[in-house]
Amino acid sequence: MSDLEYPSDLRYTAEHEWVRAAEGDTVRIGITSFAQDALGDVVYVSLPGVGDTVAVGDACGEVESTKSVSDLYAPLAGEVTAVNEALDASPELVNSDPYGEGWMYEMRPSDAAAVDGLLDVEAYQQQLS
């Protein structure tokens, strides 16, 4: 396929978001290497607010690049508990480190087991081809 990276410890969505277990009962969410590569140079990120409640599939933010603007979709239902404020000053972190410093937001899922229903790395890579 390509040399883009897809860590095996994450869960993925068909909309190119990833989910990783975080502190306590929260999960961290960002976009995949595929998404940031397709977008090109990210110049602005709009994120949900801390305390916002989102439902699965809700548009809850935007990623603006030199090529286009794409919606961020909530992979799980729950409450937003943190946002990556570093992206305000350095949106390019989404390109340079999509699984690390370029994370988007954290949330407390209303159903923790729902994470298991997301795509594993093999299923995500299959739907890319």
C-alpha positions as CSV (number, residue, x, y, z in Angstrom):
1,M,0.0,0.0,0.0
2,S,2.2,2.9,1.2
3,D,4.7,3.8,3.8
4,L,2.1,5.6,6.0
5,E,2.0,4.4,9.6
6,Y,-1.0,2.8,11.4
7,P,-0.2,1.8,15.0
8,S,-1.7,-1.6,15.9
9,D,-2.6,-0.5,19.4
10,L,-5.3,1.9,18.1
11,R,-8.8,1.6,16.9
12,Y,-9.9,3.3,13.7
13,T,-13.0,4.6,11.9
14,A,-13.9,4.6,8.2
15,E,-13.7,8.4,8.5
16,H,-9.9,8.1,9.2
17,E,-9.9,8.9,12.9
18,W,-8.1,6.9,15.5
19,V,-8.9,6.2,19.1
20,R,-6.5,5.3,21.9
21,A,-7.1,4.6,25.6
22,A,-6.0,7.5,27.7
23,E,-6.0,8.3,31.4
24,G,-8.7,6.7,33.5
25,D,-11.9,6.1,31.5
26,T,-11.1,8.6,28.7
27,V,-9.9,8.0,25.1
28,R,-7.7,10.3,22.9
29,I,-8.8,10.9,19.3
30,G,-6.9,12.2,16.3
31,I,-6.8,11.7,12.5
32,T,-4.8,9.0,10.8
33,S,-1.6,9.3,8.6
34,F,-3.9,8.6,5.6
35,A,-6.1,11.6,6.5
36,Q,-3.3,14.0,7.1
37,D,-1.5,12.9,4.0
38,A,-4.7,13.3,1.9
39,L,-5.4,16.8,3.4
40,G,-1.9,18.2,2.8
41,D,-0.5,20.9,5.0
42,V,-2.8,21.5,7.9
43,V,-3.2,25.3,8.6
44,Y,-6.0,25.4,11.1
45,V,-7.9,23.0,13.4
46,S,-11.3,23.7,15.0
47,L,-12.1,21.4,17.9
48,P,-15.1,20.7,20.1
49,G,-15.3,22.5,23.5
50,V,-14.5,20.8,26.8
51,G,-17.8,19.7,28.3
52,D,-19.5,19.3,24.9
53,T,-21.5,16.1,24.5
54,V,-21.3,14.4,21.1
55,A,-23.1,11.5,19.5
56,V,-21.5,8.9,17.2
57,G,-21.0,10.5,13.8
58,D,-21.6,14.1,14.9
59,A,-19.4,16.6,13.1
60,C,-17.5,18.1,16.1
61,G,-14.7,20.1,14.5
62,E,-12.9,20.9,11.3
63,V,-9.4,20.4,9.9
64,E,-8.4,23.1,7.4
65,S,-5.5,22.5,5.0
66,T,-4.0,24.2,2.0
67,K,-6.2,21.9,-0.1
68,S,-9.5,21.7,1.6
69,V,-11.6,21.8,4.8
70,S,-12.7,18.4,6.3
71,D,-15.1,17.7,9.2
72,L,-14.0,15.8,12.3
73,Y,-16.6,13.2,13.2
74,A,-17.1,11.8,16.7
75,P,-16.1,8.1,16.6
76,L,-18.0,7.5,19.9
77,A,-20.7,9.1,22.0
78,G,-19.7,10.9,25.1
79,E,-18.4,14.0,26.8
80,V,-15.3,16.0,25.6
81,T,-12.9,16.2,28.5
82,A,-9.8,17.9,26.9
83,V,-8.6,19.4,23.7
84,N,-5.1,19.8,22.3
85,E,-4.5,23.5,22.7
86,A,-1.1,23.2,21.1
87,L,-2.9,22.9,17.8
88,D,-4.0,26.5,18.0
89,A,-0.4,27.7,17.6
90,S,1.0,24.7,15.7
91,P,-1.7,23.0,13.6
92,E,1.2,21.4,11.5
93,L,1.6,18.9,14.4
94,V,-1.3,17.0,12.8
95,N,1.0,16.4,9.8
96,S,4.3,15.8,11.6
97,D,3.0,13.6,14.5
98,P,-0.6,12.5,13.9
99,Y,-0.5,9.8,16.6
100,G,1.4,11.8,19.2
101,E,1.6,15.6,19.6
102,G,-1.0,16.0,16.8
103,W,-3.8,14.4,18.7
104,M,-7.2,16.4,18.6
105,Y,-9.3,15.8,21.7
106,E,-10.1,13.5,24.6
107,M,-13.5,12.3,25.6
108,R,-15.2,10.0,28.2
109,P,-17.3,7.6,26.1
110,S,-20.8,6.9,27.4
111,D,-20.2,3.3,26.6
112,A,-16.6,2.2,27.1
113,A,-17.2,-1.1,25.3
114,A,-18.1,0.8,22.1
115,V,-14.3,1.2,21.4
116,D,-14.2,-2.5,20.7
117,G,-16.7,-2.0,17.9
118,L,-14.3,0.3,16.0
119,L,-12.0,-1.1,13.3
120,D,-8.7,-2.8,14.2
121,V,-5.6,-1.9,12.2
122,E,-6.1,-4.7,9.7
123,A,-9.7,-3.9,9.0
124,Y,-8.8,-0.2,8.6
125,Q,-6.0,-0.9,6.2
126,Q,-8.3,-3.2,4.2
127,Q,-10.9,-0.5,3.7
128,L,-8.2,1.8,2.4
129,S,-7.3,-0.4,-0.5
